Amino acid sequence: MLTRKQYELLLFINDRLAEGGVSPSFDEMKEALGLKSKSGIHRLINALEERGFIRRLPHRARALEVLRLPEVRSAEPVAAAVDPSLRPTPRPPGERFAPTVIDGGFPTGAPAGPAVDPLSAGGVETVQLPLYGRIAAGTPIEALRDTSTYADVPGTMVTGGEHYALEVDGDSMIDAGILDGDTVVIRRCETAENGAIVVALVDGQEVTLKRLRKKGNTVALEPANKNYETRIFGPDRVQVQGRLVGLIRRY
């Protein structure tokens, strides 16, 4: 599962290797993806390596090897990689949510799906919440704009307000009991208290599930896994889009 930029970079590297057997330079990657600095390329390379799509070859400059490609692979150049026609087709109702490529920011103001009456939700076994996409509990990824898929959750988890569901991708919140593949139930809100686990939108495009810590003019997004670092931002870079209220796990 890749973000749009990770997908574009992977295709660009693969195409250049196929053409001449040499991976592109970081400057070439930066120019191809329209990024302003090479630090963004470093992050994308690290993410692709962590996900097992590429590997760096030791003792060789600019040496990258593509290990695998996403299930959805276009033969067109990178510029065509974000064409909507190349994205995964909608899944049949009830099929498990498992996208390969994820694109776009969290849908601010997106339709909330079927309304849930907080007075009656507890009186039914389950209610349906919109499943917008997978959310990273590790390296942030963009949430998928998909309002056609729903998750069945116990009515007791929905106690009022607007809710939605997201599927967890990653292990950075395992010490908080949130595992890869879990479905989290989120109550939409724009503020949350210190220590709450929230859906946070970073720089208007990356969505992640982390514990919120505020101190002075800084906002920290804190993982619950010692193998991940806390990320610290200015207050204008982080927007709370919901608070964790429940979790569903399949065995």
N, C-alpha and C positions, 0 to 999 in steps of 0.2 A: 504494500500500500504506500503510495507516494503522493507528495504534494505536487502541484502543477510545476513549480520550479525544479523540484527533484526529477520529475518525469522529463522535462525539457532537457535538463543537463545530461541525464542518462542517455537519451536518444542522441544528443549532440556528440557525446563521447563515443558512443557505439558507431555512429555514422563516420566519424573521423578515423576511427580504428579500421573500419571496413574499407575506407578509401585509400589510406596510406600506411596503415599499420602502426601509426604513432598517435598517441593521445594528444589532444590540444593543450596549449599552454593555459595558465590561469587567466592571462589577459584575454586570450581568445574566448574562453568560456564566459568571462565577464561581459565581453562585448556581445556575444551571441545571445545572452540572456537579458541584456539590458540592465545589468546591475551597476551600481556606482563604485563599488569597492570589491577587492578580492577577498575580503573577510567573509562576504556572503557566499562566495564560491567554496571557501574552506568549510563553512558550515554545511553546505549542500553535499560536498564530498564526504564529510564525516557521516552525515545521515545515510547516504547511499551505502557506505561501507558497513555501518552498523546494521543495516537492514539486509545485508548479504547480496546486494546487486553488483557491487564492484569490489576490487581489492587493489591495494597499492603493491607494486612489485619492488622488493627491496634492492638497494644498491643501484637503482636506475633512476635518472631524473625524468620527471614527467611521465612515469610509467604507471599506467592504470590498466586493469583488465576488467572487462565486463563479464560477470559470472552468470547473470541471467537478466531477462527483460520482463516487464510486466505482462500480464495476460493480454492486455489491450495494447497492441504495438502497430503503429502506422509506418508504412514505408516512405511516407512523405518527410520532408525536412522538418527541422525543429519548429519552424514558424507555423506548421500545420498541426503540431501536437496538441494545441489547445482548441482546435476546431471542435465544436460540440458534437459533430457527427462521429468523432473518434472516441468519444467517451462511452463508458459502459451503458448498455441498454437497461431500462428499468427491470427490476426483478419481479417475478410473479408474487402475488400476495402470499404471505406466510413464509417465504424463503428467508433464510438467515442472512443478515446484513453482512456482507464481506466484500467491500469494494476493493478494486486494485488501485485506481487512481482517484485522488480526491482533489477537488478544485473549488475555489471560491471562499469567501468569508462566511461567518455565521450569519444567517438571514435575519438581521435586525428588523423587527416588525413583521416577520414572516407569519403566515397563517398558523394558528395554533392547533389546527385539526379539530376533531370533535370536542365541543365544550364539555367540561366535567363539572357537574353540580356538586359542590363540596358537601351539601347536606345529604345527598343520596349516594355519593361514591362509596361510603363505608358500608352501604347496604347491599352491594353487589360483589361478586367474587373478583372480577377484574374490570379495569377500564382501559381504554385505548389511548395512548399518548403518541404524538408524532415522534418518529425516530429520525432525527435530522442527519445523523451520520456518526462516524467514529471519532472519538476525541483522544488526543494523545495524553497518556500519563507517563511521559518521557519527553522526547523531543516534540515540540508543538507541531501540529498539523492543522491545515484548514478543515473546517467542518463542511460536510457535504450538504448542499442545498437540495434536500430531498424531502418534500412534504407528502409523498405518496406512500411512505412506509410507516407502519405503526408498531408499537410495542405494547403487549398486554402486561399490565402491572396491577398489583393488588390495590383495590380501592382505598384501603386504609393508608396508603402512602400519600394520597392526594387529599389534602385537608383544606384546600382553598387557594385561590390564585391560579395563575397560568403555569402549566407544567409541560415539560417535554422530556424525552429520553435520549441518551447518547450511549454508544457502545465504546468501552474503554479499549485503547490500543497501547500497550506498553506496561512496564512494571515499576514506574517511579513512585507509585502510591501503595505498594504492597504492605508497608508497615502500618498503613491505616486500614488494612483489610480490603483494599480495592485491587483486584487482580485483572490481568489481561483477559479480555473477553467478557467481563462483567458488563451488565447494563445498568447505568446510573440514572436515577430519576432526579430531575432538576426543577426547582421552582424558579421561574423567571423573576429576577430582581436586578437592580442597578447598584445596590450597596449591600455590604455584608460586614459582620463584626470580625474583629481580629481572631484568627485561628479557624475560621470557617473554611470548609473546602468548597471552592467556587469554580465555575466556568469563567475563565478570564480571556478576553480578547486583547491580544498584544499588537500594538502598532496597526490596528485596524484590519489585520489579515490573518493572524495566527491565533488559534483557539487551543487552550490547554486546561487541564483539570489539576489544580494545585491548592495548597493551603495558603490562605491570604494572610499576610503580615504587613501592617502599616506602622511606619515610624517616621515622624516629622513629615518631610516632603518626599519620602520614598515609599515605594510599594514593592514588597518582596513576594515572589511566588515560590513557595517552599515545597519540595518533594517530600515523600515519606519513604525514602530509600537512600541509604548512605552513599550509594554509587552515583547519585545525581547531585548537582550543585544547585543551590538556591539562586534564582535570578532576581536581580534588583533593577527596578525601573523608576523613572520619574512618574508622578501621578497622572500626567497627561497621556502616558503610553499604555495604560492598562484600563480596560473597561470591564466591570463585572457584568456578566450576562445571566447569572443564575447561581443558585446555592444548592448544594447536594442535600437531598432529603431522603433518599432511599437507594437501595441497591438490589439487583436481581442477579442470581448466579445460576447457570445451568451446569449440571453434572453429567 
